[in-house]
């Protein structure tokens, strides 16, 4: 009977090994999620940078007199860079030598741009380079995707490391919306 009444006040080696294994597993999960969360933050910051630059150009257009060289933004497909420019020759497209600023989002974030179907709320067609012009005084937005003028476009930023995307919708009325 004394055998059953005896209570141990210490941990066995198996209990200690199990506790250490649980702590190690939880640590690995937390570290992996922490790193992935950092990539998500980089993607969000890049998206906000693009939106901020678009808004800056739109506001510049609103506050400046009508000129023959409207400001714009050019995004090349599968690139991590975009160009803020002025259409100096008024040909309606971005040309070398018109760049005012080249913005590099980093080596792990890439652009895809598509026409956006406002009626059905979905992207359409194949990806193409995007050129946006903000034309004063309203400003009217001229959207060119793959060389053709469109009513709306979606800019998709893809993070290679986070394996995630972020989208920016822009319409010809000047609406800029992060999705």
Residue pairs with C-beta under 8 A, 6 or more apart in sequence:
36 162
39 108
39 159
39 161
39 162
39 164
40 159
40 162
40 164
42 106
42 108
42 109
42 159
42 161
42 162
43 109
43 157
43 159
43 162
43 164
43 165
43 166
44 166
46 105
46 106
46 109
46 157
46 159
46 166
47 157
47 166
47 168
47 178
48 178
49 103
49 105
50 82
50 105
50 155
50 157
50 168
51 168
51 176
51 178
53 73
53 82
53 84
53 103
54 73
54 132
54 168
54 170
54 176
55 176
57 71
57 72
57 73
57 84
57 132
57 134
58 134
58 139
58 141
58 174
58 176
60 71
60 134
61 70
61 71
61 134
61 135
61 136
61 139
62 136
62 137
62 139
64 136
65 136
66 136
66 137
67 136
68 90
69 86
69 87
69 88
69 90
70 86
70 87
70 133
70 134
70 135
70 136
71 84
71 85
71 86
71 87
71 100
71 133
71 134
72 84
72 85
72 86
72 87
72 94
72 131
72 132
72 133
72 134
73 82
73 83
73 84
73 85
73 130
73 131
73 132
74 82
74 83
74 85
74 94
74 129
74 130
74 131
74 132
75 82
75 83
75 111
75 113
75 129
75 130
75 131
75 155
76 82
76 111
76 129
77 111
77 112
77 113
77 127
77 128
77 129
78 110
78 111
78 112
78 127
79 110
79 111
80 104
80 105
80 106
80 107
80 108
80 109
80 110
80 111
81 102
81 103
81 104
81 105
82 102
82 103
82 105
82 111
83 94
83 99
83 101
83 102
83 103
84 99
84 100
84 101
84 102
84 103
85 94
85 98
85 99
85 100
86 98
86 100
87 93
87 94
87 98
87 133
88 95
88 97
88 98
89 95
89 98
92 133
92 142
92 144
93 131
93 144
94 131
105 157
108 159
108 160
108 161
109 157
109 158
109 159
109 160
110 157
110 158
110 160
111 130
111 155
111 156
111 157
111 158
112 127
112 155
112 156
112 158
113 127
113 128
113 129
113 130
113 145
113 153
113 154
113 155
113 156
114 123
114 124
114 125
114 126
114 127
114 128
114 145
114 153
114 154
114 156
115 123
115 124
115 125
115 145
115 146
115 148
115 150
115 152
115 153
115 154
116 122
116 123
116 124
116 150
116 151
116 152
116 153
116 154
116 169
116 171
117 123
117 124
117 152
118 151
118 152
118 171
123 154
123 156
125 145
125 146
126 146
127 146
128 145
128 146
128 147
129 145
129 146
129 147
130 143
130 144
130 145
130 153
130 155
131 142
131 143
131 144
132 141
132 142
132 143
132 144
132 153
132 170
133 141
133 142
133 144
134 140
134 141
134 174
135 141
135 142
138 174
139 174
140 172
140 174
141 170
141 171
141 172
141 173
141 174
142 149
142 172
143 149
143 150
143 151
143 152
143 153
143 170
143 171
143 172
144 150
145 153
151 171
151 172
152 169
152 170
152 171
152 172
153 169
153 170
154 167
154 168
154 169
154 170
154 179
155 167
155 168
155 170
156 165
156 166
156 167
157 165
157 166
157 167
157 168
158 164
158 165
159 165
159 166
166 178
166 179
167 178
167 179
168 176
168 177
168 178
168 179
169 175
169 176
169 177
169 179
170 176
170 177
